[in-house]
Amino acid sequence: MDNDAYSIKELVNMIYDLKIELAKTQTLIQKYNGLREKQTRYESVQDEIDLRLKTVEDCLINKKETKKIISGYWA
């Protein structure tokens, strides 16, 4: 056997270690994907909140302008 060759026991241990690392990697990927899904939902909710806030701000601006116009007629 060459010096570069591994014994069967060493190869089995390496494969076992690789399986463990693969399982850890799969778990981390699943967690990451879950976080991405949550982030997408939060971004969607944030967009909706921003739209509602813009609508409220627009209403307040229109209300102020309407008050100015009405007060100009009554003055």
DRENVEXZA-316868 format. One record per residue (C-alpha): residue number from 1; residue in three letters; x, y, z. Coordinates in nm, 3 decimals. Each point is the difference from the previous one (the first is absolute). Example, Ala and Ser with C-alpha at 12.3 -4.5 7.8 and 13.67 -1.06 7.14 Angstrom:
# DRENVEXZA-316868
   pos   code         x         y         z
     1    ALA     1.230    -0.450     0.780
     2    SER     0.137     0.344    -0.066
END
This chain:
# DRENVEXZA-316868
   pos   code         x         y         z
     1    MET     0.000     0.000     0.000
     2    ASP     0.112     0.355    -0.069
     3    ASN     0.039     0.255     0.274
     4    ASP    -0.295     0.191    -0.151
     5    ALA    -0.237    -0.291     0.046
     6    TYR    -0.252    -0.008     0.285
     7    SER    -0.113    -0.301     0.191
     8    ILE    -0.361    -0.116    -0.020
     9    LYS    -0.052     0.113     0.358
    10    GLU     0.130     0.350    -0.081
    11    LEU    -0.221     0.023    -0.307
    12    VAL    -0.305    -0.111     0.196
    13    ASN     0.077     0.260     0.267
    14    MET     0.040     0.271    -0.266
    15    ILE    -0.333    -0.095    -0.159
    16    TYR    -0.168     0.003     0.341
    17    ASP     0.146     0.346     0.073
    18    LEU    -0.119     0.122    -0.340
    19    LYS    -0.351    -0.129     0.071
    20    ILE    -0.005     0.192     0.327
    21    GLU     0.118     0.318    -0.171
    22    LEU    -0.257    -0.047    -0.277
    23    ALA    -0.278    -0.033     0.256
    24    LYS     0.117     0.319     0.172
    25    THR     0.015     0.180    -0.334
    26    GLN    -0.351    -0.114    -0.092
    27    THR    -0.132     0.127     0.334
    28    LEU     0.167     0.336    -0.049
    29    ILE    -0.139     0.029    -0.353
    30    GLN    -0.351    -0.075     0.125
    31    LYS     0.033     0.266     0.270
    32    TYR     0.134     0.249    -0.255
    33    ASN    -0.288    -0.070    -0.238
    34    GLY    -0.245     0.051     0.287
    35    LEU     0.161     0.334     0.079
    36    ARG    -0.023     0.104    -0.365
    37    GLU    -0.371    -0.083    -0.006
    38    LYS    -0.057     0.203     0.317
    39    GLN     0.198     0.291    -0.142
    40    THR    -0.211    -0.005    -0.315
    41    ARG    -0.320     0.004     0.207
    42    TYR     0.129     0.286     0.218
    43    GLU     0.099     0.198    -0.308
    44    SER    -0.348    -0.049    -0.141
    45    VAL    -0.159     0.116     0.325
    46    GLN     0.240     0.296     0.012
    47    ASP    -0.102     0.099    -0.354
    48    GLU    -0.365    -0.011     0.103
    49    ILE     0.070     0.211     0.309
    50    ASP     0.194     0.252    -0.209
    51    LEU    -0.291     0.026    -0.245
    52    ARG    -0.249     0.052     0.281
    53    LEU     0.222     0.262     0.162
    54    LYS     0.034     0.183    -0.332
    55    THR    -0.379    -0.006    -0.038
    56    VAL    -0.047     0.146     0.349
    57    GLU     0.262     0.268    -0.065
    58    ASP    -0.169     0.090    -0.330
    59    CYS    -0.336     0.026     0.177
    60    LEU     0.148     0.230     0.265
    61    ILE     0.157     0.222    -0.265
    62    ASN    -0.329     0.016    -0.191
    63    LYS    -0.184     0.082     0.323
    64    LYS     0.235     0.291     0.072
    65    GLU    -0.036     0.132    -0.355
    66    THR    -0.378    -0.031     0.021
    67    LYS    -0.001     0.193     0.329
    68    LYS     0.206     0.278    -0.162
    69    ILE    -0.239     0.020    -0.294
    70    ILE    -0.310     0.000     0.222
    71    SER     0.147     0.258     0.239
    72    GLY     0.077     0.220    -0.303
    73    TYR    -0.366    -0.009    -0.105
    74    TRP    -0.125     0.078     0.348
    75    ALA     0.246     0.277     0.075
END
